[in-house]
Every structure is written in structure tokens, then in C-alpha cells.
Amino acid sequence: MLKPGDPAPDFTQLSHEGKPVSLAELRGRKVLIWFFPEAGSPACSTEAKSFQEHRPYFDQCNVALLGASFDPLEENAAFARKLSLDFPLLSDTSRSLALAYGACQDPRARYPERISVLIDEQGRVMRVYDRVDPRDHAARVLADLLDA
């Protein structure tokens, strides 16, 4: 499991729009990668809607939001359309991102764990959220950002 101060593993993954997203391209911004088990499930929808509703505050804190699941591009795209999400959902079908970030321990895992990792502007882990309540996770992260 990653710890605060660790270098965040670099990655390039396809977003739900079919565009590559890499951590290196986001240097200079904080990044929150939040892993969700399954696009369209009730808890994942609650969490995604909360991130969307809080998006202006994340923008004010210079935080790029990235959702990540094992769902294929098409399912993440449908999920993003249904909820009008305007941030990338990464399709980690290979599980490489989840394995690197500790969201799963086995490359055959069916779903990633519901965790999030906050990364600073230099690419170092600021915080790992390994006990996430989808109902208030976005607000908790924002509170932590304001306290920092």
C-alpha cells in the first residue's frame, strides 16, 4: 500500500472518451484517483454524483479528478453520460493501475477496492483513503485539502 510521501506510480490509461491520460501530463496539479467497483452500481453512482457536484471546489483547489474502474470504455462512457460527468473515467481493464495503487492485490480481481489516492503537484502521494464512504467521500477529501 502506498504511503504519504511515496512517489505516485506513473501511468497512462485510456479515459472513457478513448483519450490517453497520464500522471506525468498532470504535473503541477494535485490529482485524486478514486477507484470504484462498477460503473452504474448505486454506491458508485452516489460517489460519482458527489464528485461532480463538488467539482467546482476541486477546480478551485487545483485538483484533477480521475475515476478508475475495471469497466471497459463503453461502460464507463455510458456511466459518464448518464450522470453528466465531466472528468475522466479510466478503464483499467488490465488491472495495472489498481495493482500499482493498491486497489487490488490480484490481477484476476473482479473489482477494485473502493480507495482513493491524493497526489501532490510533484507526483508524491499526499494521502491514501482506504476506508471510503461513497456518500461523503468527496466532501472529506475537500475538507482535508482545506486543512492542508
C-alpha positions as CSV (number, residue, x, y, z in Angstrom):
1,M,0.0,0.0,0.0
2,L,1.2,3.5,-0.9
3,K,2.0,5.9,2.0
4,P,2.2,9.7,2.1
5,G,5.5,10.9,0.7
6,D,5.8,7.9,-1.7
7,P,6.2,8.7,-5.4
8,A,2.9,8.0,-7.1
9,P,3.3,5.3,-9.8
10,D,3.3,6.9,-13.2
11,F,0.6,5.6,-15.7
12,T,-1.0,6.2,-19.0
13,Q,-4.6,4.9,-19.3
14,L,-7.4,5.4,-21.7
15,S,-10.3,7.6,-20.5
16,H,-14.0,6.8,-21.2
17,E,-13.6,9.2,-24.2
18,G,-10.8,7.0,-25.6
19,K,-8.1,9.6,-24.9
20,P,-4.9,8.7,-23.1
21,V,-4.5,10.3,-19.6
22,S,-1.1,10.2,-17.9
23,L,0.0,11.3,-14.5
24,A,3.1,13.0,-16.0
25,E,0.9,15.3,-18.0
26,L,-0.9,16.4,-14.8
27,R,2.3,17.6,-13.0
28,G,1.7,21.0,-11.5
29,R,-1.8,20.0,-10.3
30,K,-2.9,17.8,-7.5
31,V,-4.6,14.6,-8.7
32,L,-7.3,12.5,-7.0
33,I,-7.6,9.0,-8.3
34,W,-10.7,7.3,-7.0
35,F,-11.2,3.7,-7.7
36,F,-14.8,2.5,-8.0
37,P,-16.0,-1.1,-8.2
38,E,-18.6,-0.9,-11.0
39,A,-20.0,1.7,-13.3
40,G,-23.7,2.2,-12.7
41,S,-24.0,0.5,-9.4
42,P,-25.9,2.5,-6.8
43,A,-22.9,3.3,-4.5
44,C,-20.7,4.2,-7.4
45,S,-23.3,6.4,-8.8
46,T,-23.7,8.2,-5.5
47,E,-20.0,8.7,-5.2
48,A,-19.6,9.9,-8.8
49,K,-22.5,12.4,-8.5
50,S,-20.9,13.8,-5.3
51,F,-17.6,14.3,-7.1
52,Q,-19.5,16.0,-10.0
53,E,-21.4,18.3,-7.6
54,H,-18.2,19.2,-5.8
55,R,-16.2,19.7,-9.0
56,P,-16.0,23.5,-8.8
57,Y,-14.4,23.2,-5.4
58,F,-11.9,20.6,-6.6
59,D,-11.1,23.0,-9.5
60,Q,-10.5,25.9,-7.0
61,C,-8.1,23.6,-5.2
62,N,-6.3,22.8,-8.5
63,V,-7.2,19.1,-8.2
64,A,-7.7,16.9,-11.3
65,L,-10.3,14.2,-10.7
66,L,-9.8,10.8,-12.2
67,G,-12.2,7.9,-11.6
68,A,-10.9,4.4,-12.3
69,S,-12.6,1.0,-12.7
70,F,-12.1,-2.3,-14.4
71,D,-15.1,-1.5,-16.7
72,P,-14.5,-1.3,-20.4
73,L,-14.5,2.1,-22.2
74,E,-18.1,1.7,-23.4
75,E,-19.5,1.1,-19.9
76,N,-17.6,4.0,-18.4
77,A,-18.7,6.2,-21.2
78,A,-22.3,5.3,-20.7
79,F,-21.9,5.9,-16.9
80,A,-20.3,9.3,-17.6
81,R,-23.1,10.3,-20.0
82,K,-25.9,9.1,-17.6
83,L,-24.5,11.2,-14.7
84,S,-23.2,14.1,-16.9
85,L,-19.7,13.6,-15.5
86,D,-17.1,16.0,-16.9
87,F,-13.9,14.4,-15.7
88,P,-12.1,11.3,-17.0
89,L,-13.1,7.8,-16.0
90,L,-10.1,5.5,-16.6
91,S,-10.7,1.9,-17.9
92,D,-8.2,-0.2,-16.1
93,T,-9.2,-3.5,-17.7
94,S,-5.6,-4.8,-17.3
95,R,-5.7,-4.0,-13.6
96,S,-2.2,-2.5,-13.8
97,L,-3.3,0.9,-12.3
98,A,-5.2,-0.8,-9.5
99,L,-2.3,-3.1,-8.7
100,A,0.2,-0.2,-8.7
101,Y,-2.0,1.9,-6.4
102,G,-3.1,-0.9,-4.1
103,A,-6.8,-1.0,-5.2
104,C,-6.4,-4.7,-5.8
105,Q,-3.9,-7.4,-4.9
106,D,-4.6,-9.9,-7.7
107,P,-4.6,-9.3,-11.5
108,R,-7.7,-11.5,-11.6
109,A,-9.7,-9.4,-9.2
110,R,-13.2,-8.9,-10.3
111,Y,-13.5,-5.4,-8.9
112,P,-11.1,-2.8,-7.5
113,E,-11.3,-1.8,-3.8
114,R,-13.1,1.4,-3.1
115,I,-10.0,3.5,-2.3
116,S,-8.6,6.9,-3.4
117,V,-5.2,8.4,-3.6
118,L,-4.5,12.1,-3.4
119,I,-1.3,13.1,-5.3
120,D,0.5,16.4,-4.9
121,E,1.8,18.7,-7.7
122,Q,5.2,17.0,-7.8
123,G,3.7,13.5,-8.1
124,R,4.0,12.4,-4.5
125,V,1.3,10.7,-2.5
126,M,-0.3,13.1,-0.1
127,R,-3.0,10.8,1.3
128,V,-4.5,7.4,0.8
129,Y,-8.2,6.9,1.6
130,D,-8.6,3.2,2.2
131,R,-11.9,3.5,4.1
132,V,-14.3,5.3,1.8
133,D,-18.0,6.1,2.3
134,P,-19.3,6.9,-1.1
135,R,-21.9,9.3,0.4
136,D,-19.4,11.7,1.9
137,H,-16.0,10.9,0.3
138,A,-15.8,14.0,-1.9
139,A,-16.6,16.3,1.0
140,R,-14.0,14.5,3.2
141,V,-11.3,15.0,0.6
142,L,-12.2,18.7,0.2
143,A,-12.1,19.2,4.0
144,D,-8.6,17.6,4.0
145,L,-7.4,19.9,1.2
146,L,-8.7,22.9,3.1
147,D,-6.9,21.8,6.2
148,A,-3.6,21.2,4.4
